[in-house]
Amino acid sequence: MNKAELVNAIAQKADITKAQAAAALDQFVSSITQSLRAGGKVTLVGFGTFSVVSRGPRTGRNPRDNKPIKIAAKKVAKFKPGKKLADDVNGKGGKKKK
């Protein structure tokens, strides 16, 4: 599913216009991005957690000539799915434990 398909699905299910759905999705992404830039994390219970982790510097290999290259340290975005999302993806959602 790409962004246009997601906007269409949101618009249909929420009974709003595509423009309203696109604006809501853009604000959602923007809000998560701002929180991560500030060093925070965003937790959506049942869906998952967006966070930022630091990757240390490391040595890699140039695929053209196989010579070692230095890769600088950087921060990367990370997403950890929540239990409900993981269960739903694996076909385990909706089953009740006895």
Backbone as CSV, one residue per row, in Angstrom:
resi,resn,N_x,N_y,N_z,CA_x,CA_y,CA_z,C_x,C_y,C_z
1,MET,0.855,-1.177,0.000,0.000,0.000,0.000,0.897,1.234,0.000
2,ASN,0.637,2.133,-0.926,1.389,3.381,-0.953,0.565,4.487,-0.277
3,LYS,1.120,5.698,-0.265,0.459,6.804,0.443,-0.920,7.115,-0.144
4,ALA,-1.041,7.138,-1.460,-2.327,7.451,-2.089,-3.385,6.410,-1.722
5,GLU,-2.992,5.149,-1.710,-3.925,4.084,-1.334,-4.329,4.192,0.130
6,LEU,-3.369,4.560,0.981,-3.670,4.745,2.399,-4.623,5.914,2.603
7,VAL,-4.386,7.004,1.894,-5.283,8.168,1.984,-6.692,7.776,1.549
8,ASN,-6.808,7.024,0.462,-8.120,6.572,-0.004,-8.818,5.707,1.043
9,ALA,-8.075,4.783,1.647,-8.656,3.897,2.659,-9.122,4.690,3.879
10,ILE,-8.314,5.651,4.318,-8.687,6.477,5.480,-9.935,7.289,5.147
11,ALA,-9.956,7.886,3.966,-11.101,8.708,3.557,-12.391,7.894,3.531
12,GLN,-12.327,6.696,2.979,-13.518,5.851,2.904,-13.983,5.397,4.282
13,LYS,-13.062,4.914,5.094,-13.437,4.354,6.402,-13.857,5.417,7.400
14,ALA,-13.301,6.625,7.284,-13.646,7.705,8.210,-14.746,8.602,7.649
15,ASP,-15.180,8.317,6.415,-16.209,9.105,5.743,-15.842,10.591,5.703
16,ILE,-14.607,10.845,5.227,-14.114,12.212,5.045,-13.568,12.327,3.629
17,THR,-13.231,13.547,3.220,-12.688,13.735,1.876,-11.246,13.250,1.813
18,LYS,-10.776,13.015,0.593,-9.385,12.605,0.414,-8.439,13.705,0.870
19,ALA,-8.813,14.955,0.642,-7.967,16.081,1.076,-7.846,16.106,2.599
20,GLN,-8.950,15.864,3.299,-8.910,15.835,4.763,-8.072,14.648,5.255
21,ALA,-8.230,13.507,4.610,-7.458,12.326,4.987,-5.963,12.555,4.749
22,ALA,-5.626,13.164,3.617,-4.216,13.451,3.310,-3.629,14.425,4.319
23,ALA,-4.402,15.453,4.693,-3.925,16.428,5.682,-3.719,15.758,7.040
24,ALA,-4.636,14.888,7.430,-4.508,14.187,8.711,-3.280,13.276,8.715
25,LEU,-3.072,12.553,7.621,-1.908,11.662,7.523,-0.607,12.462,7.552
26,ASP,-0.566,13.573,6.828,0.625,14.427,6.823,0.930,14.954,8.223
27,GLN,-0.096,15.358,8.965,0.100,15.850,10.330,0.550,14.737,11.265
28,PHE,0.033,13.547,11.074,0.439,12.387,11.858,1.937,12.130,11.687
29,VAL,2.370,12.061,10.435,3.782,11.813,10.133,4.653,12.958,10.652
30,SER,4.202,14.193,10.471,4.952,15.359,10.928,5.110,15.358,12.448
31,SER,4.052,15.018,13.151,4.102,15.000,14.616,5.069,13.936,15.122
32,ILE,5.059,12.772,14.510,5.993,11.713,14.898,7.420,12.150,14.611
33,THR,7.647,12.747,13.440,8.983,13.213,13.062,9.505,14.250,14.049
34,GLN,8.675,15.215,14.426,9.094,16.251,15.378,9.452,15.648,16.728
35,SER,8.664,14.701,17.194,8.947,14.063,18.478,10.270,13.299,18.430
36,LEU,10.511,12.589,17.335,11.758,11.834,17.212,12.960,12.762,17.096
37,ARG,12.816,13.866,16.381,13.912,14.843,16.276,14.283,15.412,17.632
38,ALA,13.277,15.570,18.494,13.506,16.121,19.828,14.051,15.065,20.786
39,GLY,14.238,13.836,20.291,14.802,12.782,21.129,13.757,11.969,21.875
40,GLY,12.491,12.221,21.610,11.429,11.491,22.288,11.069,10.210,21.563
41,LYS,10.032,9.566,22.067,9.509,8.397,21.381,7.996,8.492,21.357
42,VAL,7.388,7.801,20.421,5.939,7.833,20.253,5.426,6.410,20.409
43,THR,4.539,6.201,21.379,3.976,4.886,21.630,2.484,4.905,21.332
44,LEU,2.064,4.036,20.446,0.652,3.859,20.123,0.288,2.461,20.626
45,VAL,-0.387,2.400,21.759,-0.690,1.132,22.412,-1.422,0.210,21.440
46,GLY,-0.935,-1.008,21.322,-1.516,-1.991,20.419,-0.938,-1.934,19.015
47,PHE,-0.339,-0.813,18.644,0.237,-0.674,17.305,1.750,-0.812,17.349
48,GLY,2.417,0.038,18.154,3.866,-0.047,18.246,4.490,1.237,18.753
49,THR,5.821,1.237,18.778,6.581,2.368,19.299,7.618,2.824,18.286
50,PHE,7.612,4.125,18.006,8.632,4.753,17.180,9.671,5.346,18.126
51,SER,10.957,5.129,17.856,12.006,5.693,18.703,13.234,5.987,17.846
52,VAL,14.229,6.605,18.478,15.489,6.909,17.809,16.598,6.170,18.541
53,VAL,17.458,5.516,17.785,18.609,4.835,18.374,19.873,5.369,17.708
54,SER,20.975,5.338,18.452,22.257,5.788,17.917,23.043,4.596,17.405
55,ARG,23.551,4.721,16.209,24.435,3.712,15.635,25.851,4.229,15.730
56,GLY,26.715,3.443,16.274,28.107,3.845,16.408,28.844,3.804,15.080
57,PRO,30.023,4.415,15.052,30.818,4.367,13.823,31.280,2.935,13.560
58,ARG,31.421,2.591,12.295,31.855,1.242,11.970,32.606,1.249,10.646
59,THR,33.233,0.132,10.354,33.959,-0.012,9.098,33.136,-0.874,8.165
60,GLY,32.968,-0.410,6.949,32.252,-1.166,5.929,33.167,-1.444,4.756
61,ARG,32.609,-1.978,3.693,33.383,-2.289,2.496,32.745,-1.624,1.289
62,ASN,33.583,-1.001,0.459,33.120,-0.423,-0.793,32.832,-1.586,-1.747
63,PRO,31.596,-1.722,-2.235,31.289,-2.865,-3.090,32.009,-2.851,-4.444
64,ARG,32.470,-1.696,-4.894,33.169,-1.633,-6.184,34.568,-2.225,-6.121
65,ASP,35.331,-1.826,-5.078,36.717,-2.271,-5.020,37.043,-3.074,-3.767
66,ASN,36.034,-3.319,-2.923,36.176,-4.129,-1.716,37.134,-3.529,-0.684
67,LYS,37.447,-2.223,-0.827,38.325,-1.569,0.142,37.505,-1.132,1.356
68,PRO,38.101,-1.135,2.543,37.367,-0.708,3.735,37.071,0.794,3.704
69,ILE,35.902,1.160,4.192,35.520,2.563,4.316,34.978,2.790,5.720
70,LYS,35.137,4.026,6.197,34.619,4.371,7.518,33.191,4.878,7.368
71,ILE,32.292,4.328,8.180,30.901,4.769,8.195,30.690,5.527,9.505
72,ALA,30.284,6.784,9.390,30.141,7.655,10.560,28.969,7.216,11.446
73,ALA,29.034,7.624,12.702,27.938,7.377,13.634,26.738,8.212,13.209
74,LYS,25.549,7.695,13.474,24.350,8.463,13.149,23.176,7.969,13.980
75,LYS,22.129,8.769,13.981,20.886,8.395,14.644,19.941,7.845,13.582
76,VAL,19.211,6.793,13.927,18.257,6.205,12.991,16.913,6.000,13.670
77,ALA,15.850,6.093,12.892,14.508,5.842,13.405,14.291,4.339,13.495
78,LYS,13.542,3.943,14.521,13.279,2.533,14.751,11.797,2.370,15.061
79,PHE,11.209,1.271,14.622,9.816,0.957,14.939,9.753,-0.442,15.511
80,LYS,9.127,-0.555,16.676,8.930,-1.863,17.293,7.428,-2.119,17.343
81,PRO,6.956,-3.128,16.611,5.520,-3.388,16.609,5.021,-3.833,17.979
82,GLY,3.793,-3.434,18.292,3.156,-3.857,19.531,2.647,-5.281,19.401
83,LYS,2.301,-5.886,20.520,1.849,-7.268,20.540,0.607,-7.472,19.676
84,LYS,-0.359,-6.573,19.772,-1.597,-6.729,19.000,-1.310,-6.702,17.506
85,LEU,-0.473,-5.777,17.048,-0.124,-5.701,15.628,0.597,-6.974,15.194
86,ALA,1.559,-7.420,15.990,2.308,-8.628,15.656,1.380,-9.835,15.581
87,ASP,0.461,-9.946,16.532,-0.491,-11.055,16.523,-1.413,-10.984,15.312
88,ASP,-1.894,-9.782,14.984,-2.784,-9.619,13.834,-2.078,-9.983,12.528
89,VAL,-0.824,-9.589,12.390,-0.056,-9.888,11.184,0.185,-11.395,11.060
90,ASN,0.386,-12.040,12.198,0.647,-13.478,12.201,-0.628,-14.317,12.215
91,GLY,-1.790,-13.678,12.098,-3.039,-14.409,12.053,-3.521,-14.901,13.405
92,LYS,-2.980,-14.344,14.475,-3.355,-14.783,15.813,-4.344,-13.818,16.473
93,GLY,-4.659,-12.714,15.811,-5.548,-11.703,16.386,-6.957,-12.222,16.551
94,GLY,-7.617,-11.767,17.590,-9.002,-12.107,17.823,-9.218,-13.390,18.599
95,LYS,-8.188,-14.140,18.807,-8.334,-15.370,19.577,-8.188,-15.062,21.061
96,LYS,-9.099,-15.557,21.834,-9.070,-15.319,23.274,-8.411,-16.499,23.978
97,LYS,-7.619,-16.180,24.990,-6.988,-17.226,25.794,-7.969,-17.691,26.858
98,LYS,-7.948,-18.968,27.146,-8.819,-19.507,28.201,-8.029,-19.825,29.423
